[in-house]
């Protein structure tokens, strides 16, 4: 693992790091070496998992669910 351990990051740092990784994902995917892509994927997963651990009750947009995307009533 490279970088600060995700659980040691302050909330603002975690969000900043996630934002940066999401901004650079496509370029890394298209043009990065296999090692760079593997490292990027690993770090993204670590930070996303830490975010989910901290925010298990995060707001989920109903349109971003399978039922919502299909226009179905998620309560059904």
C-alpha positions, -999 to +999 in steps of 0.1 A: +000+000+000+012+035-007+001+067+009-014+073+043-036+045+057-072+053+048-083+050+084-057+076+094-070+103+070-091+132+082-125+134+065-115+163+043-083+145+032-102+113+025-127+132+003-099+151-015-080+119-022-111+101-035-119+131-057-084+131-072-085+093-078-118+096-096-106+125-117-075+105-128-091+071-133-098+073-170-063+086-179-047+059-158-069+032-173-062+043-209-025+052-206-010+039-174+013+010-171-002-023-158+015-015-124+001+020-123-034+007-131-031-020-104-019+006-078-046+031-088-073+004-085-060-008-051-058+027-036-093+036-050-107+004-034-091+011-001-103+047+001-138+039-011-141+011+015-130+035+042-156+060+031-183+034+031-172+023+066-175+058+079-208+065+061-229+033+061-261+054+061-250+077+032-278+091+010-285+069-020-302+085-049-332+062-059-324+069-095-290+052-090-306+019-080-315-009-104-352-003-098-349+034-100-330+033-133-357+011-148-384+035-136-398+009-112-412+017-078-384+006-054-410+001-026-428-027-047 
